[in-house]
Amino acid sequence: MAKFYYGGQAVIEGVMMRGRQHMAVAVRAPSGEIVVHQEALDKGLYRSPAMKLPFLRGVLGLWDALGLGMKALMFSANVALEEGDNPADVAEEGLGAAATTLLPLTPLPMPTPTTSKPKGQNAIEGPAAWTTVAIALAVMIGIFFVLPVLAASAFTGLLGLEGSLAHNVTEGAVRLGLFIAYIWAIGRMRDIQRVFGYHGAEHKTINAYEAGVELTPEAVQRFTLLNPRCGTTFLLIVMLLATLVFILIGKLSFVPMVLSRIVLVPVVAAIAYEFIRLMANLYGSPIVRAIMAPGLALQKMTTRPPDLSMLEVGIAALSAVLVADGVTQPAVGAPNVQPAEEAVATLA
């Protein structure tokens, strides 16, 4: 059996982890308790012959991962939402967290985990939740695939550069610049800085598990914030591969060029998926490590050192997945897991 790599993402005040057959999301509630939800992955999808086909498996897997990530994000928003909070404020934080898709190391008291969850009138769910998802996707495509076309067309036209290569290189440079600037800008938001802290907790937890150490906050804290399979690295590769793909296509008239950038997003993402998969399997090579170095460097902008309470949440999420996958047995004192049938409406 091929080596399996556990992965996940940061959410609002929590971490989602994804395993072979299950996912789990652990969130720190306003009371200080940890709420854990776990559910099975789509067996029909992951046992389908299509998931064994290169490139197609990337499109299907990324689409499913997007759905799971968004459900986990909305679940975390509802857990973090206190009575009297403004849902728009939490949705804005969720939009920022979805788009990154992204302290001082002070030990804090470890509260008793629970499955209880606040369910107020302000819960973010249904059409409002998925409208947020649609807005996030539209904004990302508009900023990183449409706006660079407009900027490159204006810039090359101003300089009288008519060649296809000049246009596509300029477009790629604008796209990369916007991507880095965007990460820098949202990283200055206080709420997103906490999401980045949980991003660091996710990485440290996975790195510690793959090293075979006991999953305690103190042990996990010693590991690096960086991981070669991170979504930040994936997005950087998407930005760079997009430039290569568009150079191969050549310069089109304006409207077909804009449409091609939108339509080819899944194609570029599928190529990037296969690239990341290959690099992960060959990561022991110094050459591969050198190739992946820029992506690891960029992760320093989307991760922050987590405190021990954040690491406890990351460990709770991964432990729930490992138990559900049958890899480990439930630990004494571990958070109880909310079964799928008890999930809130946002997970329906």
Secondary structure, 3 states (H helix, E strand, C coil): CCCCCCEEEEECCEEEEECCCEEEEEEECCCCCEEEEEEECCHHHHCCHHHHCCCHHHHHHHHHHHHHHHHHHHHHHHHHCCCCCCHHHHHHHHHHHHHHCCCCCCCCCCCCCCCCCCCCCCCCCHHHHHHHHHHHHHHHHHHHHHHHHHHHHHHHHHHCCCCHHHHHHHHHHHHHHHHHHHHHHHCCCHHHHHHHHHHHHHHHHHHHHHHCCCCCHHHHCCCCCCCCCCHHHHHHHHHHHHHHHHHHHCCCCHHHHHHHHHHCHHHHHHHHHHHHHHHHHCCCCHHHHHHHHHHHHHHHHHCCCCCHHHHHHHHHHHHHHHHHCCCCCCCCCCCCEECHHHCCHHHC
